[in-house]
Amino acid sequence: MNGRERFLTALRGGQPDRVPMFETHFCLRFIRELLGSGINSPYHNVDDEAKMSRLTGLDMLWTAPVGFTSFASILQHGERYQ
């Protein structure tokens, strides 16, 4: 069973081959350790999250449409939302 099949089976009330695993957020230190030191902003993007999910073998990826610390937090820190 692949991750998609596993997750959808569980949502439909079926019995997957194992419990689907996912994470809602990876810390910056862990991302740097797996993807390299080129990531400097805590406002990492969905591409980084997708790479992390693949590298760690997770079944699902949850991501926020405007980043992981919210649009308001980005504005408070003086960064531009693009």
C-alpha positions as CSV (number, residue, x, y, z in Angstrom):
1,M,0.0,0.0,0.0
2,N,1.4,3.5,-0.8
3,G,0.8,6.5,1.4
4,R,-2.2,7.8,-0.5
5,E,-3.9,4.4,-0.5
6,R,-3.1,4.0,3.2
7,F,-4.5,7.4,4.2
8,L,-7.7,7.1,2.1
9,T,-8.4,3.6,3.4
10,A,-8.2,4.9,6.9
11,L,-10.4,7.9,6.2
12,R,-13.0,5.6,4.6
13,G,-13.1,3.4,7.7
14,G,-11.0,0.6,6.2
15,Q,-8.0,-1.2,7.7
16,P,-4.7,0.0,6.1
17,D,-1.6,-2.2,6.3
18,R,-0.3,0.2,9.0
19,V,-1.4,3.4,10.7
20,P,-0.9,6.4,8.3
21,M,1.8,8.8,9.5
22,F,2.0,12.5,8.9
23,E,3.5,15.6,10.5
24,T,2.1,19.1,10.6
25,H,5.4,20.9,10.9
26,F,9.2,20.3,10.7
27,C,11.5,22.5,12.8
28,L,14.1,24.5,11.0
29,R,17.0,22.6,12.5
30,F,15.7,19.3,11.3
31,I,15.0,20.7,7.8
32,R,18.6,22.0,7.6
33,E,20.0,18.6,8.7
34,L,18.1,16.8,6.0
35,L,18.1,19.3,3.1
36,G,21.3,21.2,3.8
37,S,22.3,24.5,5.3
38,G,21.0,26.7,2.5
39,I,17.6,27.2,4.3
40,N,17.9,30.3,6.6
41,S,14.3,31.5,7.0
42,P,11.9,29.9,9.5
43,Y,9.2,30.6,6.9
44,H,10.1,27.6,4.8
45,N,7.9,26.7,1.9
46,V,5.7,23.8,0.8
47,D,8.5,22.4,-1.5
48,D,10.7,22.0,1.5
49,E,7.9,20.3,3.4
50,A,7.2,17.9,0.5
51,K,10.9,17.0,0.3
52,M,11.0,16.4,4.0
53,S,7.9,14.2,3.9
54,R,9.4,12.1,1.1
55,L,12.8,11.8,2.9
56,T,11.1,10.7,6.2
57,G,8.6,8.3,4.6
58,L,5.5,10.0,5.7
59,D,2.1,9.2,4.2
60,M,0.6,12.6,4.1
61,L,1.6,16.2,3.9
62,W,-0.3,19.0,5.5
63,T,0.6,22.5,4.5
64,A,-0.8,26.0,5.2
65,P,-1.7,28.2,2.3
66,V,0.1,31.3,3.6
67,G,3.0,29.7,5.4
68,F,3.5,28.0,8.7
69,T,3.6,31.0,11.0
70,S,0.7,32.9,9.3
71,F,0.6,36.0,7.3
72,A,0.3,38.2,10.4
73,S,3.5,36.8,11.9
74,I,5.4,37.5,8.7
75,L,4.3,41.1,8.8
76,Q,5.2,41.5,12.4
77,H,8.7,40.3,11.6
78,G,9.1,42.9,8.9
79,E,9.3,40.4,6.0
80,R,7.3,40.7,2.8
81,Y,4.8,38.1,1.8
82,Q,5.3,37.1,-1.8
